[in-house]
């Protein structure tokens, strides 16, 4: 990435991290409370089952912690040639700026469907959001990216960053538009 890259952040995913941390804490406490009697006053078979339960709880806590850390890793960067999208630990995409055909602010309906992380229609669109106004990028040619377990030929990318107007200003010089086409389209229905 170039030194003069501009960074844009997605909204804080507090609505997800707080319940996830509460869930991890609750499951861990529940597991310890229910497994403790088997460890302290049970026979050897009960001890083995309790140790297995503790191992499963430990793996759950480790995976949930990694997942919670991954949620914080979300950024959009624009340099002189490429738009880099890093959304959580699960999705990344690099889009050459010359492939962006059109930009617009959109308001997809129903709103709740697109506000909670990563979503797709599994054909041509990927939406990255933790809330906020969406910027739609329409690509001149589809860009193939991996969204586990599939590969998707993305032609529309919806990004809900905290500063959508600034993102559009950063991308506008690279977008090829016809003279009669407005930069900001009407809100999508």
C-alpha contacts under 8 A as a table, 3 or more apart, distances in Angstrom:
res1	aa1	res2	aa2	distance
1	X	5	X	6.86
1	X	79	X	6.55
2	X	5	X	5.54
2	X	79	X	5.71
2	X	80	X	7.02
3	X	79	X	7.94
4	X	79	X	6.43
4	X	80	X	7.93
5	X	77	X	6.20
5	X	78	X	5.32
5	X	79	X	4.20
5	X	80	X	7.32
6	X	77	X	5.49
6	X	78	X	5.18
6	X	79	X	6.43
6	X	170	X	7.82
7	X	75	X	6.84
7	X	76	X	5.73
7	X	77	X	4.47
7	X	78	X	6.57
8	X	75	X	5.86
8	X	76	X	5.00
8	X	77	X	6.21
8	X	161	X	6.33
8	X	162	X	7.20
8	X	163	X	6.96
8	X	167	X	7.03
9	X	74	X	6.57
9	X	75	X	4.79
9	X	76	X	6.24
9	X	161	X	5.49
9	X	162	X	6.03
9	X	163	X	7.80
10	X	74	X	6.16
10	X	75	X	6.22
10	X	76	X	7.86
10	X	129	X	6.68
10	X	130	X	6.38
10	X	131	X	7.95
10	X	160	X	6.29
10	X	161	X	4.28
10	X	162	X	5.61
11	X	129	X	7.38
11	X	130	X	5.23
11	X	131	X	6.04
11	X	132	X	6.97
11	X	160	X	7.59
11	X	161	X	6.20
11	X	162	X	5.52
12	X	72	X	7.87
12	X	130	X	6.59
13	X	16	X	5.45
13	X	17	X	6.29
13	X	71	X	7.24
13	X	72	X	7.57
13	X	130	X	5.55
14	X	17	X	5.06
14	X	18	X	5.82
15	X	18	X	6.10
15	X	19	X	6.93
16	X	19	X	5.71
16	X	20	X	6.13
17	X	20	X	5.05
17	X	21	X	6.05
17	X	68	X	6.19
17	X	71	X	7.75
18	X	21	X	5.24
18	X	22	X	6.17
19	X	22	X	4.94
19	X	23	X	5.98
20	X	23	X	5.02
20	X	24	X	6.19
20	X	64	X	7.58
20	X	68	X	7.26
21	X	24	X	5.12
21	X	25	X	6.13
21	X	68	X	7.84
22	X	25	X	5.14
22	X	26	X	5.99
23	X	26	X	5.09
23	X	27	X	6.05
24	X	27	X	5.31
24	X	28	X	6.03
24	X	60	X	7.87
24	X	61	X	6.21
24	X	64	X	6.95
25	X	28	X	5.16
25	X	29	X	6.13
26	X	29	X	5.26
26	X	30	X	6.00
27	X	30	X	5.06
27	X	31	X	5.95
27	X	57	X	7.75
28	X	31	X	5.14
28	X	32	X	6.21
28	X	57	X	6.46
28	X	61	X	7.46
29	X	32	X	5.18
29	X	33	X	6.07
30	X	33	X	5.20
30	X	34	X	6.07
31	X	34	X	5.31
31	X	35	X	5.87
31	X	53	X	7.47
31	X	54	X	7.24
31	X	57	X	6.89
32	X	35	X	5.19
32	X	36	X	5.70
32	X	54	X	7.53
33	X	36	X	5.52
33	X	37	X	7.77
34	X	37	X	6.84
34	X	38	X	7.99
35	X	38	X	5.48
35	X	39	X	6.49
35	X	50	X	5.42
35	X	53	X	7.30
35	X	54	X	7.60
36	X	39	X	5.14
36	X	40	X	6.22
36	X	50	X	7.69
37	X	40	X	5.23
37	X	41	X	5.69
37	X	42	X	6.73
38	X	41	X	5.75
38	X	42	X	4.53
38	X	43	X	7.58
38	X	46	X	5.37
38	X	47	X	5.67
38	X	50	X	6.04
39	X	42	X	6.00
39	X	46	X	7.09
39	X	47	X	5.00
39	X	50	X	6.16
39	X	51	X	7.71
42	X	45	X	7.77
42	X	46	X	5.38
42	X	47	X	6.23
43	X	46	X	5.34
43	X	47	X	6.27
44	X	47	X	4.93
44	X	48	X	6.25
45	X	48	X	5.14
45	X	49	X	6.34
46	X	49	X	5.13
46	X	50	X	6.07
47	X	50	X	5.01
47	X	51	X	6.10
48	X	51	X	5.11
48	X	52	X	6.21
49	X	52	X	5.09
49	X	53	X	6.17
50	X	53	X	4.93
50	X	54	X	6.14
51	X	54	X	4.98
51	X	55	X	6.17
52	X	55	X	5.04
52	X	56	X	6.28
53	X	56	X	5.13
53	X	57	X	6.16
54	X	57	X	4.97
54	X	58	X	6.06
55	X	58	X	5.02
55	X	59	X	6.25
56	X	59	X	5.14
56	X	60	X	6.18
57	X	60	X	5.01
57	X	61	X	6.19
58	X	61	X	5.15
58	X	62	X	6.18
59	X	62	X	5.07
59	X	63	X	6.11
60	X	63	X	5.26
60	X	64	X	5.98
61	X	64	X	5.17
61	X	65	X	5.98
62	X	65	X	5.18
62	X	66	X	6.28
63	X	66	X	5.13
63	X	67	X	6.11
64	X	67	X	4.92
64	X	68	X	6.07
65	X	68	X	5.06
65	X	69	X	6.18
66	X	69	X	5.14
66	X	70	X	6.13
67	X	70	X	5.02
67	X	71	X	6.46
67	X	89	X	7.80
68	X	71	X	5.32
68	X	72	X	7.19
69	X	72	X	5.61
69	X	73	X	7.24
70	X	73	X	5.36
70	X	88	X	4.98
70	X	89	X	4.51
70	X	90	X	7.62
71	X	74	X	6.92
71	X	87	X	7.74
71	X	88	X	4.45
71	X	89	X	6.57
72	X	88	X	6.16
73	X	86	X	7.09
73	X	87	X	6.41
73	X	88	X	4.66
73	X	89	X	6.18
74	X	85	X	7.85
74	X	86	X	5.26
74	X	87	X	4.24
74	X	88	X	4.88
74	X	89	X	7.80
75	X	85	X	6.20
75	X	86	X	5.23
75	X	87	X	6.28
76	X	83	X	7.10
76	X	84	X	5.59
76	X	85	X	4.62
76	X	86	X	6.20
77	X	83	X	5.78
77	X	84	X	5.01
77	X	85	X	6.62
78	X	81	X	7.72
78	X	82	X	6.02
78	X	83	X	4.64
78	X	84	X	6.37
78	X	170	X	7.34
78	X	171	X	7.67
79	X	82	X	5.64
79	X	83	X	6.67
80	X	97	X	7.98
81	X	96	X	5.91
81	X	97	X	5.50
81	X	98	X	7.50
82	X	94	X	6.51
82	X	95	X	5.55
82	X	96	X	4.40
82	X	97	X	5.11
83	X	94	X	5.71
83	X	95	X	5.01
83	X	96	X	6.21
83	X	97	X	6.22
84	X	92	X	7.45
84	X	93	X	6.03
84	X	94	X	4.63
84	X	95	X	6.47
85	X	91	X	7.92
85	X	92	X	5.35
85	X	93	X	5.15
85	X	94	X	6.27
86	X	89	X	7.53
86	X	91	X	6.10
86	X	92	X	4.47
86	X	93	X	6.76
87	X	90	X	6.62
87	X	91	X	5.25
87	X	92	X	6.09
87	X	118	X	7.84
87	X	128	X	6.76
88	X	91	X	6.48
90	X	147	X	7.81
91	X	146	X	7.71
91	X	147	X	6.57
93	X	145	X	6.49
95	X	99	X	7.04
95	X	100	X	7.88
95	X	143	X	7.39
96	X	99	X	5.53
96	X	100	X	7.42
97	X	100	X	5.55
97	X	171	X	7.62
97	X	174	X	5.99
97	X	175	X	7.48
98	X	101	X	7.82
98	X	174	X	6.27
98	X	175	X	7.04
99	X	139	X	5.47
99	X	140	X	5.12
99	X	141	X	6.56
100	X	103	X	7.75
100	X	137	X	6.49
100	X	138	X	6.02
100	X	139	X	4.55
100	X	140	X	5.84
100	X	174	X	7.43
100	X	175	X	5.77
100	X	176	X	7.63
101	X	137	X	7.44
101	X	138	X	5.57
101	X	139	X	5.17
101	X	140	X	5.05
101	X	175	X	5.66
101	X	176	X	5.88
101	X	177	X	7.06
102	X	136	X	7.97
102	X	137	X	5.92
102	X	138	X	5.12
102	X	139	X	7.07
102	X	175	X	6.29
102	X	176	X	7.35
102	X	177	X	7.00
102	X	183	X	7.39
103	X	135	X	6.84
103	X	136	X	5.63
103	X	137	X	4.92
103	X	138	X	6.49
103	X	168	X	7.02
103	X	172	X	7.79
103	X	175	X	7.69
103	X	183	X	6.33
103	X	184	X	6.58
103	X	185	X	7.74
104	X	135	X	5.68
104	X	136	X	5.23
104	X	137	X	6.93
104	X	168	X	7.99
104	X	183	X	6.52
104	X	184	X	4.54
104	X	185	X	5.09
104	X	186	X	7.75
105	X	133	X	7.16
105	X	134	X	5.77
105	X	135	X	4.66
105	X	136	X	6.11
105	X	164	X	7.86
105	X	184	X	6.11
105	X	185	X	6.63
105	X	186	X	7.59
105	X	187	X	6.50
106	X	133	X	7.19
106	X	134	X	5.48
106	X	135	X	6.19
106	X	136	X	6.49
106	X	185	X	7.79
106	X	186	X	7.35
106	X	187	X	4.69
106	X	188	X	5.29
107	X	111	X	7.41
107	X	133	X	7.00
107	X	134	X	6.57
107	X	187	X	5.59
107	X	188	X	5.61
107	X	189	X	7.13
108	X	111	X	5.90
108	X	114	X	7.55
108	X	187	X	7.93
108	X	188	X	5.84
108	X	189	X	6.28
109	X	112	X	7.82
109	X	113	X	7.62
109	X	189	X	6.48
110	X	113	X	5.81
110	X	114	X	7.61
111	X	114	X	5.79
111	X	115	X	6.53
112	X	115	X	5.36
112	X	116	X	7.31
113	X	116	X	7.11
114	X	117	X	7.38
114	X	118	X	7.72
114	X	119	X	6.46
114	X	127	X	6.74
114	X	128	X	7.83
114	X	129	X	6.75
115	X	129	X	5.34
115	X	130	X	5.45
115	X	131	X	4.85
115	X	132	X	7.69
116	X	129	X	6.11
116	X	130	X	5.38
116	X	131	X	6.99
117	X	127	X	7.91
117	X	128	X	5.77
117	X	129	X	5.01
117	X	130	X	5.47
118	X	126	X	7.25
118	X	127	X	5.75
118	X	128	X	4.80
118	X	129	X	6.49
119	X	126	X	5.86
119	X	127	X	5.14
119	X	128	X	6.70
120	X	123	X	7.74
120	X	124	X	7.90
120	X	125	X	5.56
120	X	126	X	4.45
120	X	127	X	6.05
121	X	124	X	6.79
121	X	125	X	5.87
121	X	126	X	7.06
122	X	125	X	6.93
122	X	126	X	7.91
122	X	152	X	6.49
123	X	152	X	6.43
123	X	153	X	6.99
123	X	154	X	7.41
124	X	142	X	7.80
124	X	152	X	6.60
124	X	153	X	5.69
124	X	154	X	4.43
124	X	155	X	5.26
124	X	156	X	6.17
125	X	154	X	5.52
125	X	155	X	6.31
125	X	156	X	4.77
125	X	157	X	5.70
125	X	158	X	7.48
126	X	154	X	6.96
126	X	156	X	6.77
126	X	157	X	5.22
126	X	158	X	6.21
127	X	157	X	6.02
127	X	158	X	4.45
127	X	159	X	6.03
128	X	158	X	6.20
128	X	159	X	5.14
128	X	160	X	6.32
129	X	132	X	7.30
129	X	134	X	7.92
129	X	159	X	6.26
129	X	160	X	4.88
129	X	161	X	7.30
130	X	160	X	7.09
131	X	160	X	6.43
132	X	160	X	5.45
132	X	161	X	6.70
132	X	162	X	6.53
133	X	160	X	5.32
133	X	161	X	7.09
133	X	162	X	7.70
133	X	164	X	6.52
134	X	158	X	5.94
134	X	159	X	5.33
134	X	160	X	4.27
134	X	161	X	7.19
134	X	164	X	6.98
135	X	158	X	5.60
135	X	159	X	5.26
135	X	160	X	6.22
135	X	161	X	7.95
135	X	164	X	6.23
135	X	168	X	7.48
136	X	156	X	6.70
136	X	157	X	5.71
136	X	158	X	4.53
136	X	159	X	6.55
137	X	156	X	5.61
137	X	157	X	5.12
137	X	158	X	6.36
138	X	155	X	5.85
138	X	156	X	4.64
138	X	157	X	6.63
139	X	142	X	6.25
139	X	143	X	7.80
139	X	154	X	7.89
139	X	155	X	4.97
139	X	156	X	6.14
140	X	155	X	7.35
141	X	155	X	6.49
142	X	153	X	5.22
142	X	154	X	5.06
142	X	155	X	4.47
143	X	152	X	7.99
143	X	153	X	5.30
143	X	154	X	5.14
143	X	155	X	6.53
144	X	151	X	6.52
144	X	152	X	5.48
144	X	153	X	4.20
144	X	154	X	5.95
145	X	151	X	5.58
145	X	152	X	5.53
145	X	153	X	6.49
145	X	154	X	7.04
146	X	149	X	7.43
146	X	150	X	5.93
146	X	151	X	4.38
146	X	152	X	6.25
147	X	150	X	5.35
147	X	151	X	5.86
147	X	152	X	6.88
148	X	151	X	7.29
154	X	157	X	6.97
160	X	164	X	6.96
161	X	164	X	5.61
161	X	167	X	7.94
163	X	166	X	5.43
163	X	167	X	6.42
164	X	167	X	5.10
164	X	168	X	6.27
165	X	168	X	5.07
165	X	169	X	6.19
166	X	169	X	4.99
166	X	170	X	6.14
167	X	170	X	5.08
167	X	171	X	6.28
168	X	171	X	5.14
168	X	172	X	5.82
169	X	172	X	5.21
169	X	173	X	7.65
170	X	173	X	7.07
171	X	174	X	5.64
171	X	175	X	6.64
172	X	175	X	5.29
172	X	183	X	7.98
177	X	181	X	6.29
177	X	183	X	7.83
178	X	181	X	5.38
179	X	182	X	7.99
182	X	185	X	6.28
